[in-house]
Amino acid sequence: MPELIAYTGPIETTDAYTTALKAKLPPQISKAMVHIKELDVNDIDWKILGSIDNRIYFEEKAEATVTKGSSDAYEVTKAWIYLDVQVKSTVENNSGEIAIAVSGA
């Protein structure tokens, strides 16, 4: 049964990538699922970074766009301890609004 690890929202995006949610994965989690929902405002871009020490982060998921009112999900199977979900507006000066949940099993 999946367990909710972290949730945030609603968050308004800006023109530059910023951390929307940072989560520490419990040691018993072998995979995590990151869900993102755009709350019917504007398109947004998102990416996921992973770290084992919370100092040096590596790209886990490349940039992707979530269109207005839609959602996306990504399964993380690497052995990261920390996840950093970053978001930005797709079009400058057109912020979006998002909610993010991280669950694990």
C-alpha positions as CSV (number, residue, x, y, z in Angstrom):
1,M,0.0,0.0,0.0
2,P,1.5,3.4,-1.0
3,E,2.3,5.8,1.8
4,L,2.1,9.6,1.5
5,I,5.6,11.0,2.2
6,A,5.1,14.7,1.4
7,Y,2.5,17.1,0.0
8,T,2.4,20.8,-0.8
9,G,0.1,23.1,-2.6
10,P,-1.2,25.3,-3.9
11,I,2.0,27.0,-5.0
12,E,2.4,29.7,-7.5
13,T,5.2,29.3,-10.1
14,T,7.7,32.0,-11.0
15,D,9.8,32.6,-14.2
16,A,12.8,30.7,-12.8
17,Y,13.1,27.2,-11.4
18,T,12.5,27.1,-7.6
19,T,12.0,24.2,-5.2
20,A,8.3,23.5,-4.7
21,L,8.8,20.4,-2.6
22,K,11.8,18.8,-1.0
23,A,11.2,15.3,0.5
24,K,13.4,12.9,2.5
25,L,12.5,9.4,1.6
26,P,12.1,6.9,4.5
27,P,14.6,4.0,4.4
28,Q,11.9,1.4,3.8
29,I,10.8,3.0,0.5
30,S,12.2,1.2,-2.5
31,K,10.4,3.4,-5.1
32,A,8.6,6.7,-4.9
33,M,6.0,8.3,-7.1
34,V,5.8,12.1,-7.6
35,H,2.5,13.4,-8.7
36,I,2.0,17.0,-9.9
37,K,-1.3,18.8,-10.8
38,E,-1.6,22.2,-12.4
39,L,-4.6,23.9,-10.8
40,D,-6.2,25.3,-14.0
41,V,-4.2,28.5,-14.2
42,N,-1.3,28.3,-16.8
43,D,1.1,25.7,-18.2
44,I,4.2,25.0,-16.0
45,D,7.5,23.2,-16.4
46,W,8.8,20.8,-13.8
47,K,11.8,18.6,-13.1
48,I,13.1,16.3,-10.3
49,L,16.5,16.3,-8.7
50,G,17.8,13.5,-6.4
51,S,20.5,13.4,-3.7
52,I,22.0,11.0,-1.3
53,D,23.5,13.7,1.0
54,N,21.2,16.7,0.7
55,R,24.1,18.8,-0.6
56,I,24.8,17.6,-4.2
57,Y,21.8,17.0,-6.4
58,F,21.6,15.2,-9.8
59,E,18.9,15.4,-12.4
60,E,16.5,12.5,-12.0
61,K,13.8,13.6,-14.3
62,A,14.3,16.1,-17.2
63,E,12.2,19.1,-17.7
64,A,8.6,18.4,-18.8
65,T,5.5,20.6,-19.3
66,V,2.2,20.1,-17.5
67,T,-0.5,22.0,-19.4
68,K,-3.2,24.1,-17.7
69,G,-5.5,21.9,-15.7
70,S,-3.7,18.6,-16.3
71,S,-1.4,16.4,-14.2
72,D,1.7,14.3,-14.6
73,A,3.5,11.6,-12.5
74,Y,6.9,10.1,-12.4
75,E,8.2,7.0,-10.7
76,V,11.6,7.3,-9.0
77,T,13.4,4.0,-8.7
78,K,16.9,5.1,-7.9
79,A,18.1,4.9,-4.3
80,W,17.9,8.7,-3.6
81,I,17.4,9.8,0.0
82,Y,16.3,13.3,-0.9
83,L,14.1,14.5,-3.8
84,D,13.8,18.1,-4.9
85,V,10.8,18.9,-7.1
86,Q,11.4,22.2,-9.0
87,V,8.8,24.1,-11.0
88,K,8.7,27.3,-13.1
89,S,6.2,29.1,-15.4
90,T,6.4,27.8,-19.0
91,V,5.7,31.3,-20.4
92,E,7.3,34.3,-18.7
93,N,5.0,36.5,-16.6
94,N,2.3,33.8,-16.7
95,S,2.5,32.0,-13.4
96,G,0.8,28.6,-12.9
97,E,-0.5,27.1,-9.7
98,I,0.4,23.6,-8.7
99,A,0.0,20.9,-6.0
100,I,2.6,18.1,-5.6
101,A,2.4,14.8,-3.7
102,V,5.1,12.2,-3.1
103,S,4.1,8.7,-2.2
104,G,6.2,5.6,-1.8
105,A,6.1,1.8,-1.4
